[in-house]
């Protein structure tokens, strides 16, 4: 479980560059994220509805705080085209303390 004030990294896949940019803008405009990296053209291979599928997607890497995870999930689900969007959060266990403080400051 992620602590409320702990830094987190959230992975989100999107169907297009436009969808990814729209989600990133909403997260940043609402201060739910300090930074969002967008990585285009990833190849995803997965199971969906009993069949093995593959798709070209866009990956968002979001830096935020644990206390904002529920808000991030809600915002992404509203803005996303997928029935079940990928939203996976992992805790930040260490790093440049100045950067970690900056995440808290921006999203505080």
C-alpha positions in Angstrom: 0.0 0.0 0.0 1.2 3.5 -0.9 1.5 6.0 2.0 -0.5 9.2 1.5 2.4 11.6 1.3 4.7 9.2 -0.5 5.8 10.0 -4.0 4.4 7.7 -6.7 5.0 6.9 -10.3 1.8 6.1 -12.3 1.9 4.2 -15.6 -1.0 4.9 -18.0 -1.4 3.7 -21.6 -3.4 5.7 -24.1 -4.6 4.8 -27.6 -3.2 8.0 -29.4 -0.8 10.8 -28.9 -3.8 13.2 -28.7 -5.4 11.2 -25.9 -2.2 11.0 -24.0 -1.6 14.8 -24.3 -5.2 15.5 -23.2 -4.8 13.3 -20.1 -1.4 14.9 -19.3 -2.8 18.4 -19.6 -5.7 17.6 -17.3 -3.4 16.0 -14.7 -1.0 19.0 -14.8 -3.8 21.7 -15.0 -5.4 20.2 -11.9 -2.1 19.8 -10.1 -2.6 16.0 -9.8 0.9 15.5 -11.3 4.2 17.4 -11.1 5.5 15.9 -14.3 4.2 13.6 -17.1 6.5 12.0 -19.6 4.8 10.8 -22.8 6.5 8.0 -24.7 5.0 7.4 -28.2 4.8 4.3 -30.2 5.1 1.5 -27.7 4.0 -2.0 -28.8 1.7 -3.6 -26.2 0.9 -7.3 -26.2 -1.9 -8.5 -23.9 -4.9 -10.7 -23.3 -8.3 -9.1 -23.8 -11.6 -10.9 -23.6 -10.0 -14.3 -24.0 -7.8 -13.4 -27.0 -4.2 -12.5 -27.3 -4.0 -9.0 -28.8 -1.4 -6.4 -29.7 -1.7 -2.7 -30.2 0.4 0.4 -30.8 0.0 2.7 -27.7 1.4 5.7 -26.0 2.8 5.5 -22.4 2.4 8.2 -19.8 4.7 8.2 -16.8 3.2 10.4 -14.1 5.0 11.6 -11.0 2.7 12.5 -8.2 1.8 11.7 -4.5 -0.1 8.8 -3.0 -2.8 11.0 -1.7 -3.8 12.0 -5.2 -4.0 8.5 -6.7 -7.8 8.2 -6.4 -8.2 11.6 -8.1 -5.8 10.5 -10.9 -7.7 7.3 -11.4 -11.1 9.1 -11.6 -9.7 11.8 -14.0 -8.1 9.2 -16.3 -11.2 7.0 -16.4 -13.3 10.0 -17.4 -10.9 11.2 -20.1 -9.9 7.8 -21.5 -11.3 5.9 -24.5 -10.6 2.4 -23.1 -13.3 0.4 -21.2 -10.5 -0.6 -18.8 -7.6 1.8 -18.9 -4.2 0.8 -17.6 -3.5 2.9 -14.5 -0.8 1.3 -12.3 0.9 3.1 -9.4 4.2 2.2 -7.8 5.7 3.9 -4.8 8.9 5.9 -5.1 11.3 4.4 -2.6 14.2 6.8 -3.1 15.8 9.3 -5.3 17.1 12.8 -5.6 15.5 14.4 -2.5 15.3 17.8 -4.2 13.2 16.3 -7.0 11.0 14.4 -4.5 10.5 17.6 -2.6 9.6 19.4 -5.9 6.9 16.8 -6.6 5.3 17.4 -3.2 5.6 21.2 -3.6 3.9 21.2 -7.1 1.1 18.8 -6.1 0.8 20.1 -2.5 
